[in-house]
Amino acid sequence: MSEFLELLPPDQALELILSRYKPDAPREEVEAVDALGRVSAAPVCAPYALPSFNRSTVDGFAVRAADTFGASDSLPAYLQLRREVPMGAAADFELMAGECALIHTGGMLPAGADAVVMIEHTQNAPGNVVEIQRAVAPGENMLEAGEDVRQGEEVLPAGKRLRPEDIGGLMALGVTRLIVAASPRVGLISSGDEVIPPGNELQPGQVRDVNSYSLGALVERAGGTPVRSRIAPDRLEALSESAQRAHAECELVVITAGSSVSARDLTAQAIQALGAPGVLVHGVNIKPGKPTILALCGGKPVIGLPGNPVSALVSARLFVLPLIERLLGLAKPAPAPSLIARLSLNLASQAGREDWVPVRLVQEGQAYLAEPVFGKSNLIFTLSRADGLIRIPADANGLNAGESVTVYLL
């Protein structure tokens, strides 16, 4: 199979495979308390209003707001103290005109009360009377029932990755179990005669497997489950066998090829044999990551990545992560975390090719300086020493020192 017949821009390459990939994400039910980072697969509606009763937001006195109108330090209002509202219990009485009730933060307002006067704006007066030194408006210093959430309101849509705030909201509503997308299994195959497991002793000419572990960590952080295969030698039969097994067991397959052109050709052949329509993209106009292969085989995406660790990770961020998000059913994928920094030096680039450059961030007061981390794409610590990546667009010849750049955090 000839290589790099047409190099596609990365955004076009991604759109080509995403437009043809419509998975039906499997679901499972989990404990809500354990659902941080999972993606909701069904909407959750509030079983009741939140708050479920009118409650105070301060320590003070529940009042009828109209009884305080015109009150001030020089001309206070005087209200009869009815009683204290017990915490954690219903206020089982009604406040009448000219009355108030002692209430604590979070306490339930009694019937008839429509505001709370903060305790620091009051004084005790003889005869179980409270001196009100400041007027309050209806609804002041209180939460009304249903002010946060109405009964039946959708509080969690399908396709949202759950954050700590979402977990807290579910607990407030007593929702202890929910339906989430099952973690997609991502088959990871490292290939190459020179590649050995990390625990093996190195012999001359050998390198340890980096890709299936760095990519596995990336997959796991994105919400997938990495499934590592044995390292495949540079033989079509062996690579095809590993690819077929991973394709049968997993929802997404990622193969990192050996360094030679012949090894990359083997990867393309092994992928093409997995099913129709097969290879969609063979070569992407980026650096690093030009040899990337995107395929859809029998309804499952299969990605061929370069063997060099930096190239593999950069390409995986651009192509593997969006596919995992599609498998999880994310309705609106979160934007990659980023910040604006000032570039420390000039960076040259080849026009017509999109470049991704690792940078280290140096804080300068409230701002950041982005210092490029130079290194070849087979040096994993080029990325390990970096804090993020900057993108040089294809229509640019480079970036100038002092220019503001977006740093996509690793």
Summary of the structure (lengths in Angstrom):
residues: 410
radius of gyration: 30.8
end to end distance: 34.4
largest distance: 97.3
contacts: 1362
relative contact order: 0.13
helix: 22%
strand: 33%
